[in-house]
């Protein structure tokens, strides 16, 4: 009797390789082989996982993803900041009810801007509100103006 180095169960080695067998089954051996490959090729494994998820969830190939990104100039469709300004890649924005893909957004615009307000009518009202204003102004000495780079 031997104890499997992967799952810890006891097993009887096959009659052909009694001395070298350290795993109880092909399944345990495959798990270990996969884990070893992933540890040796961590970056490639993570990249494959990303593309597998994008294909499974959104139905996009790597080429389609890059076509959409290139069409937007690698910028968030709402705030227009370039992807290089973020730590993570742009999110694929989609309508959860219809499944329609709309484009790519930065994490902030996707979660906080669209994520909380999905009703297009609210956006129209917000745009009207911002454009209309009241015609009153805060005195200049109290204004908080941040200087930003022009886009």
ZIHUHU-V984733 format. One record per residue. N is the residue number from 1. BURIAL is 1 if it has 16 or more other ideal C-beta (glycine too) atoms within 10 Angstrom, else 0. D_FIRST is the distance of its C-alpha to the first C-alpha in Angstrom with 1 decimal. Layout:
n: {N,N}
burial: {BURIAL,BURIAL}
d_first: {D_FIRST,D_FIRST}
//
This chain:
n: {1,2,3,4,5,6,7,8,9,10,11,12,13,14,15,16,17,18,19,20,21,22,23,24,25,26,27,28,29,30,31,32,33,34,35,36,37,38,39,40,41,42,43,44,45,46,47,48,49,50,51,52,53,54,55,56,57,58,59,60,61,62,63,64,65,66,67,68,69,70,71,72,73,74,75,76,77,78,79,80,81,82,83,84,85,86,87,88,89,90,91,92,93,94,95,96,97,98,99,100,101,102,103,104,105,106,107,108,109,110,111,112,113,114,115,116,117,118,119,120,121,122,123,124,125,126,127,128,129,130,131,132,133,134,135,136,137,138,139,140,141,142,143,144,145,146,147,148,149,150,151}
burial: {0,0,0,1,0,1,0,0,0,0,0,0,0,0,0,0,0,0,0,0,0,0,1,1,0,0,0,1,1,0,0,0,0,0,0,0,0,0,0,0,0,0,0,0,0,0,0,0,0,0,0,0,0,1,0,0,0,0,0,1,0,0,0,0,1,0,0,1,1,0,0,1,0,0,1,1,1,1,0,0,1,0,1,0,0,0,0,0,0,1,1,1,1,0,0,0,0,0,0,0,0,0,1,1,1,1,0,1,1,1,0,0,0,1,0,0,0,0,0,0,0,0,0,0,0,0,0,0,0,0,0,0,0,0,0,0,0,0,0,0,0,0,0,0,0,0,0,0,0,0,0}
d_first: {0.0,3.8,7.0,9.8,12.8,15.2,14.6,12.1,10.1,6.4,5.6,4.8,7.0,10.4,11.9,14.5,13.1,9.7,11.1,13.0,11.0,10.8,11.7,10.4,13.8,17.2,18.6,16.7,17.5,21.1,21.4,20.6,22.9,25.6,25.4,25.7,28.6,30.3,30.1,31.7,34.3,35.0,38.7,38.3,35.6,37.9,40.8,39.0,38.1,41.8,43.0,40.5,41.6,45.3,44.9,43.0,45.3,48.6,48.4,49.7,48.7,48.8,52.2,53.7,52.6,54.4,57.4,57.8,57.4,59.9,62.4,62.3,62.7,59.3,61.0,60.4,62.7,64.1,64.5,64.8,62.8,60.9,57.1,57.2,58.4,55.1,51.7,50.1,51.0,53.5,52.3,52.8,55.3,55.2,56.7,54.0,56.0,57.1,54.5,57.2,56.4,59.3,58.5,56.9,57.4,56.4,54.1,57.0,59.2,56.4,55.2,58.3,61.2,60.0,57.1,59.5,62.4,61.7,65.1,67.3,70.4,69.4,69.3,72.7,74.1,72.5,74.1,77.4,77.2,76.5,79.2,81.8,81.8,84.5,86.8,86.4,85.0,83.5,85.8,84.6,84.1,81.4,79.5,76.0,75.9,72.8,73.4,70.9,70.7,72.5,70.5}
//
